[in-house]
């Protein structure tokens, strides 16, 4: 994620073939530059823990959706062969 001051966050994934399926690695990193999250924390420093917990929850939900999409594509490919 690029913000006005640089990279505010990065999220990605890798899919690697394995003997009995695939290995999926997902990762995320906040920063190194400020983001909307930084502005929210600066405006509400007493809520920092809740703000970060919400962002981590959003990432978790998105990673789960990503895995479901990969699983559906793999199942579709398997049924087409």
KOLVEXLUM-635909 format. One line per 3 residues: number of its first residue (from 1); for each residue x, z, y of N, C-alpha, C, CB. Coordinates in nm, 2 decimals, always signed. Glycine has a CB too. Layout:
N
NUM	X/Z/Y/X/Z/Y/X/Z/Y/X/Z/Y; ...
***
This chain:
81
1	+0.08/+0.00/-0.12/+0.00/+0.00/+0.00/+0.09/+0.00/+0.12/-0.10/+0.12/+0.00; +0.07/-0.10/+0.21/+0.15/-0.11/+0.33/+0.06/-0.06/+0.45/+0.20/-0.25/+0.35; +0.12/+0.03/+0.52/+0.05/+0.07/+0.64/+0.13/+0.03/+0.76/+0.03/+0.23/+0.64
4	+0.08/+0.07/+0.88/+0.15/+0.03/+1.00/+0.29/+0.08/+1.01/+0.07/+0.07/+1.12; +0.33/+0.18/+0.94/+0.46/+0.24/+0.95/+0.54/+0.21/+0.82/+0.46/+0.39/+0.97; +0.50/+0.12/+0.73/+0.57/+0.09/+0.61/+0.49/+0.12/+0.49/+0.70/+0.17/+0.61
7	+0.56/+0.15/+0.38/+0.49/+0.16/+0.25/+0.44/+0.31/+0.24/+0.59/+0.14/+0.13; +0.31/+0.32/+0.23/+0.24/+0.45/+0.23/+0.21/+0.50/+0.09/+0.11/+0.45/+0.30; +0.22/+0.40/-0.01/+0.20/+0.44/-0.15/+0.22/+0.32/-0.24/+0.06/+0.50/-0.17
10	+0.25/+0.35/-0.36/+0.28/+0.24/-0.46/+0.21/+0.28/-0.59/+0.43/+0.22/-0.48; +0.14/+0.18/-0.65/+0.08/+0.21/-0.78/+0.10/+0.08/-0.87/-0.08/+0.24/-0.76; +0.13/+0.10/-0.99/+0.15/-0.01/-1.08/+0.14/+0.02/-1.22/+0.29/-0.07/-1.06
13	+0.15/-0.08/-1.31/+0.14/-0.06/-1.45/+0.22/-0.16/-1.52/-0.01/-0.06/-1.50; +0.26/-0.13/-1.65/+0.33/-0.22/-1.74/+0.26/-0.22/-1.87/+0.48/-0.18/-1.75; +0.25/-0.33/-1.94/+0.20/-0.34/-2.07/+0.31/-0.40/-2.16/+0.07/-0.43/-2.07
16	+0.33/-0.32/-2.27/+0.44/-0.36/-2.36/+0.39/-0.37/-2.50/+0.56/-0.26/-2.35; +0.41/-0.48/-2.57/+0.37/-0.49/-2.71/+0.43/-0.37/-2.80/+0.41/-0.62/-2.77; +0.36/-0.33/-2.89/+0.40/-0.22/-2.98/+0.36/-0.26/-3.13/+0.35/-0.08/-2.95
19	+0.41/-0.20/-3.22/+0.39/-0.23/-3.36/+0.24/-0.23/-3.40/+0.46/-0.14/-3.45; +0.17/-0.13/-3.34/+0.03/-0.12/-3.38/-0.07/-0.14/-3.26/+0.00/+0.01/-3.44; -0.02/-0.21/-3.16/-0.10/-0.23/-3.04/-0.02/-0.25/-2.92/-0.20/-0.11/-3.01
22	-0.04/-0.18/-2.81/+0.04/-0.19/-2.69/+0.06/-0.05/-2.63/-0.03/-0.28/-2.58; +0.17/-0.05/-2.55/+0.20/+0.07/-2.48/+0.17/+0.04/-2.33/+0.35/+0.12/-2.50; +0.09/+0.12/-2.26/+0.06/+0.10/-2.12/+0.12/+0.22/-2.05/-0.10/+0.09/-2.10
25	+0.20/+0.18/-1.95/+0.26/+0.28/-1.86/+0.20/+0.26/-1.72/+0.41/+0.28/-1.86; +0.14/+0.36/-1.66/+0.09/+0.35/-1.53/+0.16/+0.46/-1.44/-0.07/+0.37/-1.52; +0.18/+0.42/-1.32/+0.25/+0.52/-1.23/+0.20/+0.50/-1.09/+0.40/+0.49/-1.24
28	+0.22/+0.60/-1.01/+0.18/+0.60/-0.87/+0.28/+0.69/-0.79/+0.03/+0.65/-0.85; +0.30/+0.65/-0.67/+0.39/+0.73/-0.58/+0.33/+0.74/-0.44/+0.53/+0.68/-0.58; +0.32/+0.86/-0.39/+0.28/+0.87/-0.25/+0.40/+0.86/-0.16/+0.20/+1.01/-0.22
31	+0.39/+0.78/-0.06/+0.51/+0.76/+0.03/+0.59/+0.64/+0.00/+0.59/+0.89/+0.03; +0.70/+0.63/+0.05/+0.78/+0.72/+0.13/+0.73/+0.74/+0.28/+0.92/+0.69/+0.13; +0.66/+0.64/+0.32/+0.61/+0.64/+0.46/+0.47/+0.70/+0.47/+0.62/+0.49/+0.52
34	+0.43/+0.73/+0.59/+0.30/+0.79/+0.61/+0.19/+0.70/+0.58/+0.28/+0.84/+0.76; +0.07/+0.75/+0.54/-0.05/+0.67/+0.51/-0.17/+0.74/+0.57/-0.06/+0.65/+0.35; -0.28/+0.69/+0.53/-0.41/+0.75/+0.58/-0.42/+0.89/+0.53/-0.53/+0.67/+0.53
37	-0.36/+0.92/+0.41/-0.36/+1.05/+0.35/-0.28/+1.14/+0.44/-0.29/+1.05/+0.21; -0.17/+1.09/+0.50/-0.08/+1.17/+0.59/-0.16/+1.21/+0.71/+0.04/+1.10/+0.63; -0.23/+1.12/+0.77/-0.31/+1.14/+0.89/-0.42/+1.25/+0.86/-0.38/+1.01/+0.94
40	-0.49/+1.24/+0.74/-0.59/+1.34/+0.71/-0.53/+1.48/+0.69/-0.66/+1.29/+0.57; -0.41/+1.48/+0.63/-0.35/+1.62/+0.62/-0.30/+1.67/+0.75/-0.22/+1.60/+0.52; -0.25/+1.58/+0.84/-0.21/+1.63/+0.97/-0.32/+1.68/+1.05/-0.14/+1.51/+1.05
43	-0.44/+1.62/+1.04/-0.56/+1.66/+1.11/-0.62/+1.79/+1.05/-0.66/+1.55/+1.11; -0.60/+1.81/+0.92/-0.66/+1.92/+0.85/-0.56/+1.99/+0.76/-0.78/+1.88/+0.77; -0.45/+2.05/+0.81/-0.35/+2.10/+0.73/-0.40/+2.21/+0.63/-0.24/+2.16/+0.81
46	-0.50/+2.28/+0.67/-0.56/+2.38/+0.58/-0.62/+2.33/+0.46/-0.65/+2.47/+0.66; -0.65/+2.20/+0.46/-0.72/+2.13/+0.35/-0.62/+2.04/+0.27/-0.84/+2.05/+0.40; -0.49/+2.06/+0.29/-0.40/+1.97/+0.23/-0.41/+1.96/+0.07/-0.26/+2.02/+0.26
49	-0.43/+2.08/+0.01/-0.44/+2.08/-0.13/-0.56/+2.00/-0.18/-0.45/+2.22/-0.18; -0.68/+2.02/-0.11/-0.80/+1.95/-0.15/-0.79/+1.80/-0.12/-0.92/+2.00/-0.07; -0.72/+1.76/-0.01/-0.70/+1.62/+0.02/-0.62/+1.55/-0.09/-0.64/+1.60/+0.16
52	-0.51/+1.61/-0.12/-0.42/+1.56/-0.23/-0.49/+1.55/-0.36/-0.29/+1.64/-0.24; -0.56/+1.66/-0.39/-0.64/+1.66/-0.52/-0.74/+1.55/-0.53/-0.71/+1.80/-0.54; -0.80/+1.52/-0.42/-0.90/+1.41/-0.42/-0.83/+1.28/-0.44/-0.98/+1.41/-0.28
55	-0.72/+1.26/-0.37/-0.64/+1.13/-0.39/-0.60/+1.12/-0.53/-0.52/+1.12/-0.29; -0.55/+1.22/-0.59/-0.50/+1.22/-0.73/-0.62/+1.19/-0.83/-0.43/+1.35/-0.77; -0.74/+1.24/-0.80/-0.86/+1.22/-0.87/-0.90/+1.07/-0.86/-0.97/+1.31/-0.83
58	-0.89/+1.01/-0.74/-0.92/+0.87/-0.72/-0.82/+0.79/-0.81/-0.91/+0.83/-0.57; -0.69/+0.82/-0.80/-0.59/+0.75/-0.88/-0.62/+0.76/-1.03/-0.45/+0.80/-0.85; -0.66/+0.87/-1.08/-0.69/+0.89/-1.22/-0.81/+0.81/-1.26/-0.72/+1.04/-1.24
61	-0.92/+0.81/-1.17/-1.03/+0.72/-1.20/-0.99/+0.57/-1.21/-1.14/+0.74/-1.10; -0.91/+0.53/-1.11/-0.87/+0.39/-1.11/-0.78/+0.35/-1.23/-0.80/+0.36/-0.98; -0.69/+0.45/-1.27/-0.61/+0.42/-1.38/-0.69/+0.41/-1.51/-0.50/+0.53/-1.40
64	-0.80/+0.50/-1.52/-0.89/+0.49/-1.64/-0.96/+0.36/-1.64/-0.99/+0.61/-1.63; -1.01/+0.31/-1.52/-1.08/+0.18/-1.51/-0.98/+0.07/-1.55/-1.13/+0.16/-1.37; -0.86/+0.08/-1.51/-0.76/-0.02/-1.54/-0.74/-0.03/-1.69/-0.62/+0.01/-1.47
67	-0.73/+0.09/-1.76/-0.71/+0.09/-1.90/-0.83/+0.03/-1.97/-0.69/+0.23/-1.95; -0.95/+0.06/-1.92/-1.07/+0.00/-1.98/-1.07/-0.15/-1.97/-1.20/+0.06/-1.91; -1.02/-0.20/-1.86/-1.01/-0.35/-1.84/-0.91/-0.41/-1.93/-0.98/-0.38/-1.69
70	-0.80/-0.35/-1.95/-0.70/-0.40/-2.04/-0.75/-0.39/-2.18/-0.57/-0.31/-2.03; -0.82/-0.28/-2.22/-0.88/-0.27/-2.36/-0.98/-0.38/-2.38/-0.94/-0.13/-2.37; -1.06/-0.41/-2.28/-1.16/-0.52/-2.30/-1.10/-0.65/-2.31/-1.26/-0.52/-2.17
73	-0.99/-0.68/-2.24/-0.92/-0.81/-2.25/-0.86/-0.82/-2.39/-0.82/-0.82/-2.14; -0.80/-0.71/-2.44/-0.74/-0.72/-2.57/-0.84/-0.74/-2.68/-0.66/-0.59/-2.60; -0.96/-0.67/-2.67/-1.06/-0.69/-2.76/-1.12/-0.83/-2.76/-1.18/-0.59/-2.74
76	-1.13/-0.89/-2.64/-1.18/-1.02/-2.63/-1.09/-1.12/-2.69/-1.20/-1.06/-2.48; -0.96/-1.10/-2.66/-0.86/-1.19/-2.72/-0.85/-1.18/-2.87/-0.72/-1.16/-2.67; -0.87/-1.06/-2.93/-0.87/-1.04/-3.07/-0.99/-1.11/-3.14/-0.87/-0.89/-3.10
79	-1.10/-1.10/-3.07/-1.22/-1.16/-3.13/-1.22/-1.31/-3.12/-1.35/-1.11/-3.06; -1.14/-1.37/-3.03/-1.14/-1.51/-3.01/-1.05/-1.58/-3.11/-1.09/-1.55/-2.87; -0.96/-1.50/-3.18/-0.87/-1.56/-3.28/-0.93/-1.55/-3.42/-0.74/-1.49/-3.28
***
